[in-house]
Amino acid sequence: MDNKRFSHAIHVRFKEFGQTRTVTDTHEALDCLMYCWPADRGPRHRDALDACLKVIDGHRSAIDAEKAFKEAAREAGILEEHQPHR
């Protein structure tokens, strides 16, 4: 059984709530997608929501949800991507 944990934490910044949230598993991602997401939701949001629900139902892997959530966050402009030091 998939433990639903992501291989890497994903950091998202919700400006409306004034906070950065660290998402480490499918359940946290689903919570963000359903209750914290910006009002302007694009197609990647729908894909991520679908992927998370399918992971919870046992039909997809947590890796699928992790990738979909990260892409949705990038699309929404809330992904905190750290720049490498040069």
N, C-alpha and C positions, 0 to 999 in steps of 0.2 A: 504494500500500500504506500502511495506517495505521501510523504510527510507535509507537503504543500509549502515548504520553506523555499525561499529564493536562494540562489547561489551567491548573490551579492545584494547588499542593501541598496535600495533606491531612495534618494532624497528628493522630496518635492516641497515646493514653497507655495503655500496657500495665502495669497495676499489678503483675501477677505478676512482671514482669521489671524493674520499677522504671525504666522508660525511656519517653521519648516518641520516636516514630518519624515521620519525614517520608516520605510516600508520594507519588511523582511519576509513576509509570507502572503499567501493568496488571500487569507481572510482580511488582513490589514489593507491589501490592495482593493478588495471588494468594498470595504468600508469607505475608503477614499473615493472610489468611483461612484458610489451611490449617494454619499452624504456630504462630501467636501468639494467635489469637482466644480470648476467654474461653469457658469450657466451656458456658455458657448461650447457645446459638446460636438466634436467631430466624429468622423467614421472610425478613427483609432480608439476612441472612447468605447464605442459599441463593440469593437473587436476585443478590447481588453475585458470588458464586462462579460462577454460571452466566454472568453477563455477562462476567466476566474470561476465562473459558474460550472463550466465543464470539468475543471480540475477538482472542484469540491464534489461533483457527482462521480468522479473517478474515470472520466472519459478522455482527459488530456493530462499532460505532465505539468508540473510547476514551472518548468523551464519555458513552456509556451506562455503561461500567464505572466511570468517575469518579463519576457520580451515584449509582449503585447502591452503590459502596463507601462513599461519604459517608453515605448513608442507613443502611447497615448499622452503621457506626461510631456514628452517632447513636443507633440502636436499642440498641446494646450499652453505651452510656454511656461510650465511650472517645474520642469525637470532641473534640478540643481546639478549641473555638470561641472566638476572641478577641473580647472585647467592645469596641465602638468607644468611643473617648474622648469624653466630653461636656464 
